Amino acid sequence: MTLLSLHEVKAGYGSAQVLHGISLEIAEGEVVTLLGRNGMGKTTTVRAIMGLIKPWGGKVMIDGKDMTGRPPYEIGRAGVGLVPEGRQVFPTLTVEENLLAAAKTPHGRARWTLPEVFKFFPRLKERRKNLGAQLSGGEQQMVAIGRALMTNPRLLLLDEATEGLAPLIREEIWSRLGVLKAEGEAILLIDKNVGALAALADRHYVIEKGEIVSTVADAHGGPVPAAELERYLHL
């Protein structure tokens, strides 16, 4: 079943058009990436999905319902959780308060509760009373992921999943995302770590100047080699 589909989505800022007709789909349980160099429209695509900017044209469909231009809280209620670029943790709230601020139990489904997030990221339990401003970048990213999970989403969007993090923290984040995939969570991933993306994702959309120029997947359903993805990206 298709959870998210974009049909010829156009968007931009002011008079500058960034997206020139983006179309993509994500089904239940799929891990899909959006790959491209800086400035190609990846974050703008995420913002258009989440209602943070209003598309100029096209449609954003969530679970078969037209959600184009709806405000972010409605997108969240529809089952989409966002881990934004830059993490955006509340600096004056504790770890626990950051997580509880996003808590939601849609339709009685509560896979993710505070104890479950602490089990998923044990470091956050140790730091539960620390303010957001007192956390390392890696700990803030764990909070951002945990906060999105506390909305109990059907689809998780991660914009720059491991940007600027230390290698050991990056490994932990990728490991945790692997657990989510194994549990059947649908995920849209943006990151520069092509090797990790290749190992985790089912399909890859390549974006160039606001357009999807390639859709890359293995014919037998296995992972696409990182070298092939790098070739598509001209790295």
C-alpha positions as CSV (number, residue, x, y, z in Angstrom):
1,M,0.0,0.0,0.0
2,T,1.3,3.4,-1.0
3,L,1.8,5.7,2.1
4,L,3.2,8.8,0.3
5,S,3.1,9.9,-3.3
6,L,4.1,13.1,-4.9
7,H,2.7,14.0,-8.3
8,E,4.5,16.7,-10.3
9,V,5.1,18.8,-7.2
10,K,6.5,22.3,-7.9
11,A,7.6,24.7,-5.1
12,G,10.1,27.4,-4.3
13,Y,10.8,30.5,-2.3
14,G,9.7,34.0,-3.3
15,S,10.1,34.1,-7.1
16,A,12.7,31.4,-7.2
17,Q,11.4,28.0,-8.2
18,V,13.3,25.1,-6.7
19,L,11.1,22.0,-7.5
20,H,10.1,21.5,-11.1
21,G,7.7,18.6,-10.9
22,I,8.8,16.1,-8.3
23,S,7.1,12.7,-8.5
24,L,7.9,9.8,-6.1
25,E,6.2,7.1,-4.1
26,I,6.9,5.3,-0.8
27,A,5.0,2.2,0.2
28,E,4.4,0.6,3.6
29,G,7.7,-0.8,5.0
30,E,9.9,0.7,2.3
31,V,13.1,2.6,3.0
32,V,13.7,5.1,0.2
33,T,16.4,7.7,-0.2
34,L,16.4,11.1,-1.9
35,L,19.9,11.6,-3.3
36,G,21.5,14.6,-4.8
37,R,24.1,17.3,-4.4
38,N,23.6,20.3,-2.2
39,G,21.1,22.8,-3.5
40,M,19.2,20.3,-5.7
41,G,15.9,20.5,-3.8
42,K,16.1,17.6,-1.3
43,T,15.1,19.7,1.8
44,T,12.6,21.7,-0.2
45,T,10.9,18.4,-1.1
46,V,10.7,17.5,2.6
47,R,9.3,20.9,3.4
48,A,6.7,20.6,0.7
49,I,5.6,17.2,2.1
50,M,5.4,18.5,5.6
51,G,3.4,21.6,4.7
52,L,6.3,23.9,5.8
53,I,6.0,25.5,2.4
54,K,3.0,25.5,0.1
55,P,3.5,23.7,-3.2
56,W,3.0,25.9,-6.3
57,G,1.5,22.9,-8.2
58,G,1.1,19.2,-8.1
59,K,-0.2,16.9,-5.4
60,V,1.0,15.5,-2.1
61,M,-1.0,12.4,-1.3
62,I,-0.7,10.7,2.1
63,D,-2.4,7.3,2.4
64,G,-4.5,8.1,-0.6
65,K,-5.7,11.5,0.7
66,D,-4.8,14.8,-0.9
67,M,-2.8,16.7,1.7
68,T,-1.3,19.3,-0.6
69,G,-0.5,22.5,1.3
70,R,-2.1,21.3,4.5
71,P,-0.4,22.7,7.7
72,P,2.3,20.7,9.4
73,Y,0.1,19.6,12.3
74,E,-2.3,17.9,9.8
75,I,0.5,16.2,8.1
76,G,1.7,14.9,11.5
77,R,-1.8,13.7,12.3
78,A,-1.9,11.8,9.0
79,G,1.1,9.8,10.2
80,V,4.2,11.5,9.0
81,G,7.1,12.2,11.5
82,L,9.9,14.5,10.7
83,V,13.5,14.5,11.8
84,P,14.5,18.0,10.5
85,E,17.9,19.1,9.1
86,G,19.8,20.7,12.0
87,R,17.9,18.6,14.6
88,Q,16.0,21.7,16.1
89,V,15.9,20.3,19.6
90,F,14.3,22.7,22.1
91,P,17.4,24.0,24.0
92,T,15.7,25.0,27.2
93,L,13.7,21.8,27.7
94,T,15.0,18.6,29.1
95,V,15.4,15.5,27.0
96,E,12.3,14.1,28.6
97,E,10.3,17.3,27.9
98,N,11.5,17.4,24.3
99,L,10.2,13.9,23.8
100,L,6.9,14.3,25.7
101,A,6.2,17.5,23.8
102,A,5.6,15.4,20.6
103,A,3.8,12.4,22.2
104,K,0.8,11.3,20.2
105,T,-1.2,8.1,20.1
106,P,-3.1,8.0,16.8
107,H,-6.1,5.6,16.7
108,G,-5.0,4.0,19.9
109,R,-1.7,2.8,18.5
110,A,1.2,3.5,20.8
111,R,4.2,1.5,19.7
112,W,6.4,4.4,20.9
113,T,6.2,5.6,24.4
114,L,8.8,7.3,26.6
115,P,10.1,4.0,28.0
116,E,10.3,2.5,24.5
117,V,12.3,5.5,23.2
118,F,14.7,5.2,26.2
119,K,15.1,1.5,25.5
120,F,15.8,2.3,21.8
121,F,18.3,5.0,22.8
122,P,19.7,4.1,26.3
123,R,21.9,7.2,26.3
124,L,18.8,9.4,26.4
125,K,17.6,7.7,29.5
126,E,20.9,8.6,31.1
127,R,20.5,12.2,30.0
128,R,16.8,12.5,30.5
129,K,17.1,15.5,32.9
130,N,19.7,17.4,30.8
131,L,18.6,20.4,28.8
132,G,18.7,20.2,25.0
133,A,21.5,22.8,25.0
134,Q,23.6,20.6,27.2
135,L,23.7,17.7,24.7
136,S,26.2,16.7,22.1
137,G,25.2,16.8,18.5
138,G,24.8,13.1,18.4
139,E,22.6,13.1,21.5
140,Q,20.5,15.9,20.0
141,Q,20.0,13.8,16.9
142,M,18.8,10.9,19.1
143,V,16.4,13.3,20.7
144,A,15.2,14.5,17.3
145,I,14.6,10.9,16.1
146,G,13.0,9.9,19.4
147,R,10.7,13.0,19.2
148,A,9.6,12.0,15.8
149,L,9.0,8.4,16.9
150,M,6.9,9.7,19.8
151,T,4.3,10.8,17.3
152,N,3.9,7.1,16.4
153,P,4.3,7.8,12.6
154,R,3.6,5.4,9.8
155,L,6.3,7.2,7.7
156,L,9.5,8.8,9.1
157,L,11.3,11.5,7.2
158,L,15.0,12.1,8.0
159,D,16.7,15.1,6.5
160,E,20.5,14.8,6.8
161,A,20.3,11.8,9.2
162,T,23.9,11.8,10.3
163,E,25.3,15.2,9.2
164,G,28.2,16.5,11.3
165,L,28.1,13.5,13.7
166,A,31.2,11.6,15.1
167,P,31.8,8.2,13.4
168,L,30.7,6.1,16.4
169,I,27.5,8.1,16.7
170,R,26.8,7.7,13.0
171,E,27.2,4.0,13.3
172,E,24.7,3.9,16.1
173,I,22.2,6.0,14.2
174,W,22.5,3.7,11.1
175,S,22.1,0.6,13.4
176,R,19.0,2.0,14.9
177,L,17.5,2.9,11.5
178,G,18.2,-0.7,10.5
179,V,16.1,-1.8,13.5
180,L,13.3,0.4,12.4
181,K,13.4,-1.0,8.9
182,A,13.3,-4.6,10.3
183,E,10.2,-3.6,12.3
184,G,8.5,-2.4,9.0
185,E,8.8,1.3,9.5
186,A,8.5,3.3,6.2
187,I,11.4,5.8,5.9
188,L,12.5,8.5,3.5
189,L,16.2,9.2,4.1
190,I,18.4,12.1,3.0
191,D,22.1,11.8,3.8
192,K,25.5,12.1,2.3
193,N,26.8,8.7,3.5
194,V,26.2,6.8,0.2
195,G,27.6,3.6,1.6
196,A,25.2,3.5,4.6
197,L,22.3,4.5,2.4
198,A,23.1,1.7,-0.1
199,A,23.1,-0.9,2.6
200,L,19.8,0.2,4.2
201,A,17.5,1.4,1.4
202,D,15.2,-0.5,-1.0
203,R,15.1,2.2,-3.6
204,H,16.8,5.5,-4.4
205,Y,15.5,8.7,-6.1
206,V,18.2,10.9,-7.6
207,I,17.3,14.6,-7.7
208,E,19.0,17.1,-10.0
209,K,18.0,20.8,-10.2
210,G,14.5,20.1,-8.7
211,E,13.7,17.1,-10.9
212,I,13.9,13.4,-10.3
213,V,16.4,12.2,-13.0
214,S,16.8,8.6,-12.0
215,T,15.1,5.9,-9.9
216,V,17.7,3.3,-8.8
217,A,16.8,-0.2,-7.5
218,D,18.2,-3.7,-7.7
219,A,16.4,-5.9,-10.2
220,H,16.4,-8.8,-7.6
221,G,15.4,-6.7,-4.6
222,G,18.8,-6.5,-3.0
223,P,20.8,-3.5,-2.1
224,V,22.2,-1.2,-4.8
225,P,26.0,-1.1,-4.6
226,A,27.4,2.2,-3.3
227,A,29.6,2.5,-6.4
228,E,26.6,2.5,-8.6
229,L,24.9,5.2,-6.6
230,E,28.0,7.3,-6.6
231,R,28.0,7.0,-10.4
232,Y,24.5,8.3,-10.6
233,L,25.5,11.2,-8.4
234,H,28.7,12.0,-10.3
235,L,30.7,11.9,-7.1
